[in-house]
Amino acid sequence: MSTESPKVAIIGGGVAGLTVACVAVSRGARVTLFEQKAHGGGRTFSFLDPVTGVELDNGQHVILGCYLRTRSFLELISVYTRLTEKPLDIEWRERDQELSSLRVANGSKISLALALLRQRHLGFLDRMYLLLGLSRAGRVKPFPDECVKDWLDRPGQPRTVKKYFWNPVCLAVMNESMENAVGTKFATVLKKVFFGSGNSSSFLWSSAGLSTLIVNPAMNYLSKAGATIRLGSKVESWKFDSSSATVSIGGESDTFDFVVSTVPPWNLDTLLRSDLGIPYKVSSILSGYVWFAKDQNVSAPLTGCIGTTVQWITWKGPRLGAVTVSAANELDDLGKKELEKLVRQELTDLLRIDPGEIERVLLLRERRATVSISGLNKIPTVPGLIIAGDWTIPELPCTIESACESAYRAVDRIYANPVRA
Ligand SMILES: Cc1cc2nc3c(=O)[nH]c(=O)nc-3n(C[C@H](O)[C@H](O)[C@H](O)COP(=O)(O)OP(=O)(O)OC[C@H]3O[C@@H](n4cnc5c(N)ncnc54)[C@H](O)[C@@H]3O)c2cc1C
């Protein structure tokens, strides 16, 4: 296989696979992307709602200013300018209480500190603890296996601060409870979001759905660059020798210099024909769209809900809210009717509206939304095989950013040794 540009097979057409493909093509590689489903995007996609014709995401995806790799990828496929940057702006609600909002005027640490000090539903001492707790994120590292709760408990964060700040932030960032989430990853994210440069804590909003924003432009970029995209193509097996790799689908096979796998661990197990022997846990997300008969009286694009099963409402418009329940494994066994009843009841209370104002609820469940894994170093190394995907970055939780980060690292590995002959 001695040619000047590497020939690369990419398995999986989610964000990681699309990013590997686009970046590798931009650096001159000959790329074939295999995706088992009929559409790309993996866990990041959108679809047309059959009732309203509106493009809806498979669940609300937040992209933050500190997502530097994601931004590079979106710039590469010329869609970054379609995002609108908005400062962090959350109105908190609890069933029977008006709470103060969290508005960070700009990306500076001073405006963050002022915003935290204005959290008047917390007592003065609690606000001081919160400021100290956050500043500590930049200085005191969690122990390797320490969970978020134990890390926060070391200097002692009061119960109220955990309830009104750390718990919602941890669920949103990690998709896991404070007891289950890995402290080191949480600390890294806090540092990036709150102590990064300029707009790192800003939200990057898109009025278009995820497929229109990311998936379709990435596919177009690849087609124009001459890459081969094979949708509906499940890779069944692979074989590696000292200079090449063979990828097989049905009776067909093709040979490459490198194979980049971006599939989740449960699919990788099958391809490696072995039990990875690495324990991983999956965490689900329950998402929903709620249509209201009247404009809702909210003061921020994001409503943080305290003490309810629904954790966040992202306002897509005055009459359409996207609800999110992270770490929703306990709800996995509830039927959709029961869940809808719960969501309707909670939103009626939180927004103080008449039940009849909720016109329609559409619920979406992603049982394997994110993965947490330990012992990444136990994955067997096979010359020519590069393993990427959101779950492969030890210092980050599973997000679009970790998917993109893994992709850039994968391409760097290819170009560290482009020809394996
Ligand atoms: C509801 C929900 C909300 C989320 N919210 C956020 C958020 O707010 N912010 C954020 O940053 N992240 C969020 N995430 C996480 C984010 O979606 C994922 O981290 C990211 O999409 C993972 O991308 P990936 O390419 O690594 O994996 P995947 O998207 O899982 O892609 C892997 C692909 O490989 C394919 N595949 C598997 N086996 C084979 C095979 N043998 N042959 C061919 N193809 C195969 C699969 O079909 C899939 O398309 C959310 C996820 C969900 C589900």
The ligand as a MOL file (V3000), in Angstrom:
LIG
                    3D

  0  0  0     0  0            999 V3000
M  V30 BEGIN CTAB
M  V30 COUNTS 53 58 0 0 0
M  V30 BEGIN ATOM
M  V30 1 C -30.6190 13.3110 23.5740 0
M  V30 2 C -29.1610 13.6850 23.5620 0
M  V30 3 C -28.7900 14.9500 23.9950 0
M  V30 4 C -27.4430 15.3130 23.9780 0
M  V30 5 N -27.0970 16.5780 24.3490 0
M  V30 6 C -25.8350 17.0130 24.1450 0
M  V30 7 C -25.4910 18.3800 24.3710 0
M  V30 8 O -26.3170 19.1770 24.7930 0
M  V30 9 N -24.2170 18.7830 24.0850 0
M  V30 10 C -23.2820 17.9070 23.6240 0
M  V30 11 O -22.1600 18.3370 23.3550 0
M  V30 12 N -23.5610 16.5940 23.4530 0
M  V30 13 C -24.8090 16.1290 23.6860 0
M  V30 14 N -25.1300 14.8050 23.4810 0
M  V30 15 C -24.0370 13.8450 23.1760 0
M  V30 16 C -23.6780 13.8200 21.6960 0
M  V30 17 O -24.8290 13.6230 20.9120 0
M  V30 18 C -22.7080 12.6610 21.4690 0
M  V30 19 O -21.6130 12.8180 22.3310 0
M  V30 20 C -22.1790 12.6030 20.0330 0
M  V30 21 O -23.2350 12.6850 19.1100 0
M  V30 22 C -21.4000 11.2920 19.8400 0
M  V30 23 O -20.9150 11.2110 18.5170 0
M  V30 24 P -20.0510 9.9660 18.0270 0
M  V30 25 O -19.8260 10.1520 16.5930 0
M  V30 26 O -18.8910 9.7830 18.9340 0
M  V30 27 O -20.9590 8.6660 18.2780 0
M  V30 28 P -22.3380 8.2410 17.5800 0
M  V30 29 O -23.1700 9.4520 17.3480 0
M  V30 30 O -22.9220 7.1590 18.4070 0
M  V30 31 O -21.9020 7.6650 16.1490 0
M  V30 32 C -21.5010 6.3570 15.9570 0
M  V30 33 C -22.0680 5.8940 14.6300 0
M  V30 34 O -21.5230 4.6180 14.3090 0
M  V30 35 C -22.5160 3.8840 13.6380 0
M  V30 36 N -22.1190 2.4550 13.6740 0
M  V30 37 C -22.0460 1.6330 14.7540 0
M  V30 38 N -21.6030 0.4140 14.4000 0
M  V30 39 C -21.3830 0.4510 13.0640 0
M  V30 40 C -20.9090 -0.5000 12.1020 0
M  V30 41 N -20.5600 -1.7330 12.4740 0
M  V30 42 N -20.8080 -0.1250 10.8100 0
M  V30 43 C -21.1580 1.1400 10.4240 0
M  V30 44 N -21.6110 2.0740 11.2810 0
M  V30 45 C -21.7160 1.7510 12.5930 0
M  V30 46 C -23.7780 4.2320 14.4020 0
M  V30 47 O -24.9450 3.9530 13.6490 0
M  V30 48 C -23.5810 5.7410 14.6390 0
M  V30 49 O -24.1480 6.5130 13.6120 0
M  V30 50 C -26.4530 14.3920 23.5420 0
M  V30 51 C -26.8390 13.1070 23.1350 0
M  V30 52 C -28.1820 12.7550 23.1360 0
M  V30 53 C -28.5740 11.3840 22.6660 0
M  V30 END ATOM
M  V30 BEGIN BOND
M  V30 1 1 1 2
M  V30 2 1 2 3
M  V30 3 2 2 52
M  V30 4 2 3 4
M  V30 5 1 4 5
M  V30 6 1 4 50
M  V30 7 2 5 6
M  V30 8 1 6 7
M  V30 9 1 6 13
M  V30 10 2 7 8
M  V30 11 1 7 9
M  V30 12 1 9 10
M  V30 13 2 10 11
M  V30 14 1 10 12
M  V30 15 2 12 13
M  V30 16 1 13 14
M  V30 17 1 14 15
M  V30 18 1 14 50
M  V30 19 1 15 16
M  V30 20 1 16 17
M  V30 21 1 16 18
M  V30 22 1 18 19
M  V30 23 1 18 20
M  V30 24 1 20 21
M  V30 25 1 20 22
M  V30 26 1 22 23
M  V30 27 1 23 24
M  V30 28 2 24 25
M  V30 29 1 24 26
M  V30 30 1 24 27
M  V30 31 1 27 28
M  V30 32 2 28 29
M  V30 33 1 28 30
M  V30 34 1 28 31
M  V30 35 1 31 32
M  V30 36 1 32 33
M  V30 37 1 33 34
M  V30 38 1 33 48
M  V30 39 1 34 35
M  V30 40 1 35 36
M  V30 41 1 35 46
M  V30 42 1 36 37
M  V30 43 1 36 45
M  V30 44 2 37 38
M  V30 45 1 38 39
M  V30 46 1 39 40
M  V30 47 2 39 45
M  V30 48 1 40 41
M  V30 49 2 40 42
M  V30 50 1 42 43
M  V30 51 2 43 44
M  V30 52 1 44 45
M  V30 53 1 46 47
M  V30 54 1 46 48
M  V30 55 1 48 49
M  V30 56 2 50 51
M  V30 57 1 51 52
M  V30 58 1 52 53
M  V30 END BOND
M  V30 END CTAB
M  END
